[in-house]
Amino acid sequence: MFLRNGCWLIIIGFISVVIAGCGPSEEVETYFEEVNEEVMNEGQEVDVAIEELVEAVYAQEPEKAIDILNEQIIPLNESILEKLQNADVSEDDLVTYNDKLKKAVQLNLDKHVHIKDLFDKIIVENENDNSEEIDVEANMQKLFDMNEQYIETSKDFKEAIEQIEEDGGIIEIDEDKVTVDIDDIEVDEMNNEYEQLVMMFIESINGSSSNEENEASDIGGNILADQGNTEVMFDGKVTIDETLKIQGKSNLPEDAVLQMKTYEYGTENPYFNGEIEVEEDGGFELEADIEGDTLDGELLVVRLAYIPDSKENETSQSIYGEEGEKLEGDFIQPYTDIKRTRHGAFAYAYLKLEEGAEAPLEAELLGEKPDDYGDLDVWMKESNIDTHDNYYDITMKSNLHKLTDIKAEIEVPGYEVSGYRSNTKVLLDGSFRFQIPRPDVDSEEVTVVIHGMSDKSIETEELYGENGERFAGDLVEETKKGKQIEYKISLEEDSQ
């Protein structure tokens, strides 16, 4: 989950101190047993709330994200700041410690108030159809300046603690509990993480608007109740409560068969795999047992698919077409089968493998196509990189044509890392996303090599050539048969 290096762990790492020597003064003992302990506990709550904020933005729940800022992150920082301001300190070392920490907390508070104000403005201007009135660049620059000040202040805080320790002062750093070294944090990395958060929030607003339009259409045209409508829709959710349960409604005809697959992020193999028959009223439901030891908190993607071009759904081909060519709506996506392009209706849910988890079934959120979409001169760039314990979750933007085949693999100098691979396809807006295993190596030089190839669909072969002969630009790599696209991303192996 990104923002891990931009949150309270930076400070918490250096509040991990113990009182030095024996017989500390009553003032020192009271401060560290009461004030400092409460500050550390609330700081950890801030860290958890920031993760929830990211998850809310990621799940396209902008109102929930703002609620988390208003009801958790900002009040917690205010509470911490108040405790530090009211602390009864007079000894020089303790005054220095408290003042340095107070400055860092104030910056953290100011930063998240700014984010909250920006999110509020984005929502208001979007509702008024005045999105162009938001100077995102200026707001991001202000946030970047705060990040730089925050890192500098955190480093100053660390240096002050180390100096107090060196001088034989009141505290010593508890090295066993220090989890984050501020010297390893790069401001550009933090800026990139917060920029991703803001951009994803803007995308979530667009997604919410799209969902609201779908709901309005549903109410007005009663599409969900119109079984057999070529504009296929899903409305449902996935929950984990001792079992994994998928429940919802569609406007597909009775006895239509849905294919259900779930993938734990970072793996290529289905976690659950099954079929669901649509009931007379369009409802569908499936429940599967789940072992307790699999509830490890990792993210799970659930894919529900209606494929007209399947033996089970032959009776509905007169409605949707033999290859789904008559399907319409936000849930429709192309896919390839032996190079032939076909269409299906796909819904996705993203949730954590933990008790009480819940997520809606939704259409894949797509952005706008780039102006040079499908050009032979190919470009791509990182949109989002999340580093997890066992894998990387990477989203890319590009001007590649839909269904372009993507293969990714890990390279580490001096290591044999065969098997660290992933495959995916480019979506309708030129974006693509993949999860790839994270190698357990000592080296920090980890590189993801992404290859784009044209030979898996008729459309891409016609555009780029059967073996990519017409690929052009700086990313072109010659192969034995023709050409392919190559793009490399350098990752720090110890980043989280």
Buried (B, 14 or more C-beta within 10 A) or exposed (E): BBBBBBBBBBBBBBBBBEBBEEEBEEBBEBBBEEBBEEBBEBBBBBBBBBBBBBBBBBBBBBEBBBBBBBEBBBBBBEBBBEBBEEBEBEBEBBEBBBEBBBBBBBBBBBBBBBBBEBBEBBBEBBEEEEBEEBEBEEBBEBBBEBBBBBBBBBBBBBEBBEEBBEEEBBBBBEEEEBEBEBEEBEBEBBBBBBBBBBBBBBBBBBBBEBBEEBEEBBEEEEBBEBBBBBBBBBBBBBBBEEEBBBBBBBBBBEEBBBBBBBBBBBBEEEBBEEEBEBBEEBEBEBEBEBEEEEBEEBBBBBBBBBBBBBEBBEEBBEBBBEBBEBBEBBBBBBBBEEEEBBBBBBBBBBBBBEEEBEBBBBBBBBBEBBEEBBBBEBBBEBBBBBBBEBBBBBBBBBBBBBBBBBBBBBBBEEBEBEEBBBEBBBBBBBBBBBBBBBBEBEEEBBEBBBBBBBBBBEBBBEBBBBBBEBBEEEBBEEEEEBBBBBBEBEBEBEBB
